[in-house]
Amino acid sequence: MVSFNVLLIVFIGWPSVCSSLWTVTKSTARTGGNITVPCHYHRMFKDNVKYWCKGRSWTFCKVMASTNPKWKTGRMLITDSPEELVFTVTMSNLQETDTDKYWCALKVGGIDKPDVKVSLSLKVTKALPDLSVVEEELSGEEGGSIRVQCVYSDPLRDKAKWWCRSGDWHSCQTQTETSQNASVVIKDDKSGVFNVTIRKLERKDSGWYWCSVGDLQAPVHINVIQRPTTHRNITVTPPTSSTLHLSFSSSETSVTTFSLKTSPSLTSVTALTTTYPPVSIPYITVHSSTLIVPLSTTQPSKDSKTTVIHQMYLDRSSRNNARPMEGEMVDLVIDQDNQNQLE
């Protein structure tokens, strides 16, 4: 019950979730630095003009930046992100004179329809600001983690530290409400920095958040990007339509080597066969379309053993309408040897 009361005190004055426009209530910054303030709006105002106004009173506030047309005054820049239903105002090179009350505003138009507005207080000091973040913009991959460093001054050492989705006080968590196994872990060792670690990031985690202590908030934007997909590229080189190459040879002291290549990049296949007497078989070229072609055009000498085998090969190919396989070629050699012995 104590934590509930504290929560009410911390967020008193914050616009409700159903409000048309909401932002931080109080922020601090250091001279020379920058600050970006998110102004969230209802989807019904997606196409309305947004502007940034400075002044203690709404009646006399001065417009410093507007989205129609997009312009800025001095060191202030306004950017609208309709897809996120938020417009942001970045103030750079801050000076102590920038300490004032500011207004996020939506142009509605018409006497009976006043512009929608919400205010915040900004304090700029030369000393360390009461609450700030080391980095206002952080990115992480899906499934990964991000650590946000929220820096606070010594007077805030013993106050509760909160981490909230921007504008949604129902999402706020404190150190006592997180565990080591939670997706959000808050750690404060009272050294002036409390760390917020967000683990197992999802795309839906992208957006604006607040580090909050007391009535102060320090905005930070988180962008969750898609994890790159690693593809294994495999290049397959198909056989050309021209030729498949087949050759083999034998000798008394070595095994027969059979090589089949569809392209120079492929590895030869070597098969072991029985050893036969020395004989040279001409190079055979086989077309992939029919696998029926004669031996190479290398012409052997007349009446040689190779000539006879060559003619036997042609005769058998003609009869069977097919190319003799390696075993059949060996049979041709044996048949010729037997014929020579009979003669």
Phi, psi and omega in degrees: 000329180296315182296327179294319179295318179299319181299320179295322180292318183297319188256016178297134181093349178287144177292149180288167182298332182276359182294159180280335185208134180207156181201191176291161180259328183205129180223158177232153180209167182255148179300140181086348181267188179234161173211140176242126182251123177272135176241108183270142181224161179288151183299337179294344180253020184303323184260003181283157175288136178249146178210167186236126187235146181239131177156146180294331181241137180297325182298324185247017182288153183253128178290124183255337180199150182211156179267359181223100344288166182293117180210165180221157176245121178062246187255027184240136181228133180248137180223129179257134178236083184302328181294336178255359182055049179208141168240146184241150176236121179254124177250122184250160179048056185298144177235162180299332179290349177280351176297120183182185175260136181235163183226128165276132185218150178240131179281120180254312177092150179094146181294322182273002180231084181293154179298149177274136185210156173211141187254162175210158179250136178237131177240125180247126182229159175283333180280177177300128181295155182298325179209131179203174176239149180294318179228129179277342182229123181229146178232148178206158181272155175304136180085347180269202181219161179222141176242125178255131179254115180256118185260130180231159181277166184300322179300341181262007186305315187265005178276156180294140179254134184235152173232122187227148167288134189307119176084350182250093184290344176292340182272353187295139177229151175235174186301323183288348183257004179243159178229171182296336182265359182284160178287337176239122180238125180249127180231129178228113180261016177065024182261004181105358178221129169246135186258138175242118179251123178253120183248164180052054184301142174235160182300328181291348179282351178296142177145191182264141179226169177230135158275134183223134175221124183063233179259015181257148174224142176238111184286147176214140181252134180243132178240117180260119182257156181290136179292131180299137178269127181268118178254137177267107182277121179243119180265121180251124178260107182289156177298144177287158181283359185280289188214155164248140184252132181226131177204152173203160179212165181214161176204172182290333187251359182224159180277160178286136180248125180248122183240128178237123181228129174264338175199160181300337184279346182271152183278139178293149177254124183251126179242143180264132179228181182288148180279135180232167179301157183303129175201145180247121178259126182301160181295133183252133176245124184241124177282137184292338183288318184240338184058023179231100176213159178284177176295171181298165186283001178297120184268120177284167179288155182295145175064009177278162179301323181296321180299315181298313180296322179301315180293322178297321178298316180295319180298314182292323179296322181292320182289316186268352183051039180205158180278127176299138176280179185301317181298322180292324177296322178295319178301322178299319180296315181296317180300320181292321178297318180295321180295319179297322180293323179293324180288000000 
